[in-house]
Amino acid sequence: MRSFSLDIGDSPTLLDGTAWRLFYSDGSGDLTELALGTSGQYLKSQGATSAPTWDTPEGGGGGTAIIDTDSDTGVETEESEDEDFIRIKLGGDDQIIYCGVFTDEGINAAVDALGADGGKVILAEGTYTIDGEVTIDYNNTTIVGQGRGTILDASGWTPGSALAVIDTNTKNHCVFKDFAIKGYASGSRSNLRAIFDDGDDNTFDNLYVHDF
């Protein structure tokens, strides 16, 4: 059995009753306290010669964790802690995000999770409540639904305030297909638009747009 001695006079006091403390031994063998990270962070190794550090998982506020990796294809599947989305990495920069929150905030979070290389956001069948714009942040972004059963519903929009359900935000080479966009069914609709496209080479396919 291996034994060691600890000189309390040269090291942090371990028996002073303070809760939730974390220690590691440094390159000189001295015991060093590591300040605790913030909620959602994980402890990341810096190799055998450096102290560990706290880091934040990629993919947004809730953090993500790989829940499956196919050993043959290398395809990785991640799920956010709050289950807002599921990410599938297909290898290279290709990835798919399944959006699980039926609001414009949920769609925007899924688009944000793609990152600078873009990718595909898949919307489930159901009604997504649209109270604000869905803003495209990256080139090469695809948003695809399940046909007319996927509805972006802006009928709760307040007349008088400007709103575009989808704003391409000067981004290019994006694709929007297989979903419905529902506008305000009565009253003035002069400031409500289904799509504001100021990018280049964007494609809109099989969209059912009504009440605009």
SVG drawing of the C-alpha trace seen along z (x, -y; Angstrom):
<svg xmlns="http://www.w3.org/2000/svg" viewBox="-60 -50 69 52">
<polyline fill="none" stroke="black" stroke-width="0.4" points="0.0,0.0 1.4,-3.4 1.5,-6.0 2.2,-9.7 2.5,-12.6 0.9,-16.0 2.5,-19.0 -0.6,-21.0 1.7,-24.0 2.7,-24.3 -0.6,-23.3 -4.2,-24.5 -6.1,-23.6 -8.3,-20.6 -9.9,-20.3 -11.3,-23.7 -14.9,-22.8 -15.2,-24.6 -17.4,-22.7 -17.1,-22.1 -13.3,-22.5 -11.2,-20.8 -7.5,-20.2 -4.8,-18.9 -1.0,-18.4 1.1,-20.7 4.3,-20.0 6.3,-20.3 4.0,-17.9 2.5,-20.7 -1.2,-20.6 -3.1,-23.4 -6.7,-24.4 -8.7,-24.8 -11.5,-27.3 -14.9,-25.8 -16.3,-26.5 -19.7,-27.9 -22.9,-25.8 -22.8,-23.7 -19.0,-23.7 -16.9,-20.5 -13.3,-19.8 -11.0,-19.6 -7.5,-17.9 -4.6,-20.0 -2.3,-17.0 0.1,-15.5 2.1,-18.6 -0.5,-21.3 -3.3,-22.0 -6.8,-21.1 -9.2,-23.9 -13.0,-24.5 -14.5,-24.7 -18.0,-25.2 -19.4,-22.6 -20.0,-23.8 -23.5,-24.3 -25.2,-26.9 -26.3,-27.8 -27.6,-24.4 -24.5,-22.5 -24.4,-19.3 -23.1,-15.8 -22.4,-13.1 -25.0,-10.3 -24.0,-8.0 -21.1,-7.5 -21.3,-5.0 -17.9,-3.3 -18.2,-2.4 -19.4,-5.8 -18.1,-8.2 -21.6,-9.8 -22.0,-11.5 -25.4,-12.3 -25.7,-15.0 -28.6,-16.3 -28.7,-19.6 -29.1,-19.4 -32.5,-21.1 -33.5,-18.9 -34.1,-22.0 -32.4,-20.3 -30.6,-17.1 -27.5,-17.5 -26.2,-14.9 -22.7,-15.3 -22.3,-13.5 -18.6,-13.9 -16.6,-16.9 -18.7,-20.0 -22.0,-18.4 -24.5,-18.4 -28.3,-18.2 -30.2,-19.9 -33.6,-18.6 -35.5,-21.5 -37.6,-20.4 -39.0,-23.8 -42.1,-25.0 -41.4,-28.8 -39.3,-31.3 -36.8,-31.2 -36.5,-27.5 -35.8,-27.7 -33.3,-30.5 -31.5,-28.5 -31.3,-25.6 -29.9,-27.9 -27.4,-29.3 -26.3,-25.8 -25.2,-25.1 -22.2,-27.4 -20.4,-29.2 -20.4,-26.3 -24.2,-26.2 -26.1,-22.9 -29.6,-21.7 -32.4,-22.4 -35.2,-20.0 -38.6,-21.1 -41.1,-18.6 -44.7,-18.3 -46.7,-20.7 -47.3,-24.4 -44.4,-26.8 -45.6,-30.0 -43.9,-33.0 -43.8,-36.1 -40.5,-37.3 -38.4,-36.9 -36.5,-33.7 -33.1,-35.2 -30.6,-33.3 -27.1,-33.8 -25.0,-31.7 -24.6,-31.0 -25.5,-27.5 -28.3,-27.1 -31.3,-24.8 -34.6,-24.8 -36.9,-21.9 -40.2,-20.9 -42.6,-17.9 -44.9,-19.6 -48.0,-21.6 -48.2,-19.9 -45.2,-22.0 -46.7,-25.5 -44.9,-28.7 -47.8,-30.5 -47.6,-34.3 -51.3,-34.9 -50.6,-36.3 -48.5,-39.1 -49.5,-42.5 -50.7,-44.7 -48.6,-47.8 -45.2,-46.2 -43.0,-45.2 -42.2,-41.5 -40.8,-39.1 -41.4,-35.6 -38.1,-34.6 -35.3,-37.1 -32.4,-35.8 -30.2,-38.6 -28.0,-39.0 -27.0,-35.3 -26.5,-33.3 -27.0,-29.8 -29.8,-29.0 -32.7,-26.6 -36.3,-26.8 -38.7,-24.0 -41.6,-21.9 -43.4,-24.0 -46.3,-26.4 -46.2,-30.1 -49.5,-31.4 -50.0,-35.1 -52.5,-37.4 -56.0,-36.4 -57.7,-39.7 -57.0,-43.4 -54.1,-45.4 -51.2,-43.3 -49.1,-45.9 -46.1,-45.4 -46.2,-41.6 -44.2,-39.7 -43.6,-35.9 -40.1,-36.2 -37.5,-39.0 -34.8,-37.9 -31.8,-40.2 -29.3,-37.4 -28.1,-35.7 -28.9,-32.3 -31.4,-31.4 -34.0,-28.7 -37.7,-28.6 -39.4,-25.3 -42.8,-23.8 -43.8,-26.5 -47.5,-27.1 -47.9,-30.8 -51.3,-32.2 -53.1,-35.0 -50.7,-37.7"/>
</svg>
